[in-house]
Amino acid sequence: MRSFAIIGMSSFGYFLARDIANEGMQVIAVDLDEEKIEKIKPYVQKAVIADGTDRETLKKIGLDDLDGVVVCLGQIEASVLATLHLKELAKELKIRRIFAKALSEEHGKILEKIGATEIIFPEKDMAFRVARTLTHENILDHIPLAEGYSIVDMAPPSSFLWKSLGELNLRNKYGVQVIVIKEMIPKNVVLVPTANYIIKDTDVLVIMGKDKDLKKIQGL
């Protein structure tokens, strides 16, 4: 079972800890605020009232051999201190990855330089996803994968309706792949649908591909 620690029970940290725990992962929640720890305690394996910016405290609260630690502290100085200490302790505690929430581009650059494995920009990333949803009527959700690649949830264009995936031949025509179909009526999820699957007007297509190729689909 994979295990993570979330330092800082801000709104983002709270929901992250809860959702990871709901996925069956072991979660250690850390915050100096007793009220926030009491709130998250029912959802996680371990909830600790502790100062995540203190090096000696981080050594003592059971962060050993974790798949990752996520720093979600709401102040720049605090998040920098916590990330720096975690990087220094990573080898000793066998912490595999350090994620850190950034409040700005400059903050993110600092966190990256002191050793964060991955920088998280919650507001920026969500704004991008919402913008893509608002500006493309048939796009229901958008998840960036890597530079130039994404996964989108989209309502099927009218030209797709009542045709099979084999007839549409999206991979050869557009370079994209339908990886999941969410059937709304009745509710069902079809993983890796076959070529003979017929697209309905109540379906949601989950499509993966290059951004430039996905835009071609969105324009249909």
N, C-alpha and C positions, 0 to 999 in steps of 0.2 A: 504493500500500500504506500502511495506517495505521501509525503508529509511537507508541510509548509508552515512558516510563521508569518504573521501579519503584524507589523509594528505600527501602531497608530490606528485607533478606532474612529477615524473621521467617518463621514457618510460613506465615502468610497471604500475605506478599509473595512467598515462593518459589513457592507453588502458583499464585498469580495470574500471576506472570511466566511460568511454565512453560505454563499453560493459554492465555494470550494468544498466546504464541509458537506453540503447537500449532494455533492458529486461523489461522496464516499471517501474523501481524502482526510488525512489527519491534519488538524489545524491547531496551532498555538496562537492565541490572540494576546497582544501585549499593549497596554496603555497605562499611563499614570493616573488616569481618571477612574475612580472606583465605580462610578455610575455607568460609564461606558462598558467596563468589563462585566458588570452585572447584566447588562443588556445583551451582550454577545455570548455570555457563558452557556445558555441552554443549547447553543448550536455547535459549539466546538469541543474538541477533546480536552483542551486545557486553556484557561484564561488567567492571565497573570497581571497583577497590578505592579508595574515596574517602569523605571525610567529607561526607555530605549536608546537614549543618547549617552548612557554611562557604560564605558567599556567593561568594567568589572561586573556590572549587573548582567550584561549580555552574555558573559561567560558562565553565569550561574543559573540562568533560567531555563535551561534545557533545550538549547538550539542545536544540539549536536546531531550530525548526520542527517541534515534536512535536504530535501530536493531544492528548496528555495526559500529565501526570506524576502518579503515585500515591505519596503519602507513607505508608509503612507502618512508620515508626519506633515502637519500643515504649515510649519514654519521652515524657511530655507535653512537657517542655521542648524536647527534640530535634525532635519533630514540629512544634511551634509555630515554632521557628527555621527549619526547612526550608521550611515553608509560607509564612512571611513573606518569606523571601528569594526564593522562586519567584514570589510575587505581584509583588515589586518588579522582578524580571527578566523577567516574562512578556512584556511588550511588546518588550523588546530581543531576547529569544531566540525570540519568536513562538510561545510555548507557548499553546495554545488553551484547555486546561482543566486545573485543578488539583484532584485528588481527595485526600482525607486521611482516614486511618483514625483514628477517635476511640475513646478508652478509656472515656469516660463522657459523659453529656449535657453537663456543664459544659465538658469538653474540646472537644466538638463545637461548642459555642457560640463558644468562643474561635477555633477554626479557621475558622469561618464569618465571624467579624468581621474576621479579618486577611486574608481573600481566597480561601479554598478555594471552588472552584466547587461541589463536592459532598462531603458528609460520609458516610463509610462506618462503620457499626456492625456489624462481622462477627458478634460474639456475639449481640447483640440481634436482628439480622435472622434469623440461623439459628435462634435460640430460637423466634422467632415462627413460622417455617416448620415446625419440628418440632412445636410445640404444635398447629398446625392439623392436621398429619398424625395426631398421636396422638388428638386429640379427635374426629376425623371418620373413621370406619373406611374409607370408600371414597375418601378423599383420600390420594393417594400423594406429592404434592408441591404446594407453594404458592409462587407468586412474586408479590409485590406489584408493581404497575405504577405507579400514581399514587394519590393520596388517594381511597380508596373503590373502586379497581379492582384486579383481580388476574387472574392466569392460574393454573389448577389442573390437575394431572394427577389423574384419578380413574378408578376402576374403574366401569363402567357399572352403575347400579341395575338390579335384576331386571326392572323395568318397561320398560327400554330394550331388552332382549335380543331379537334376531331381528326388530327393527323397523328401518325405514330412517330416515335423518335427516329425510327429507321427512315421514314419518308423525309423527315426534316433534315436528317444528315448534318446536324449542327457542327459536329467536330470537323468534318471535311470542308463544309461551306464557310464556317466562321471561326474555326479554331477554338471552340469552347466545348465544355463538357457538362452535361446535366448529371449531377452527382446524387441528388435527392429530389424527390417530388413529395410535397406535403399536400395530401388530399384533404380538403376542408369538409366535404360532405360525402360519405361519413368521414370523420376524422381518422386519418391514417397516414403513416409515413412509409414511403417506398424508397429503400436504400439502393443505390446503383440500379436504376430502372433499366429494363431490357429494351431492345430495339422495337419490340411490338407494343410497347406501352402507348395508349392513345391519350393525348392531351385533352383535358376537359376545362371548361371555363371556370370551374371551382378549384382548380389546382394552383399551387404555388411552386414554381420551378427554382431550385437551388442550383446555380450555374457557376462554374469555376473557369477562369481563363485570364488572358491578358486584358488589361483595362481597355486598350484600343479595340480589341475584338468584342468585348462586352458592350461597348458603345454602339457597335453596329447592330447588335441584337436589340438594344434599347430603342433604336431608331425605327424599328419595324412597325 
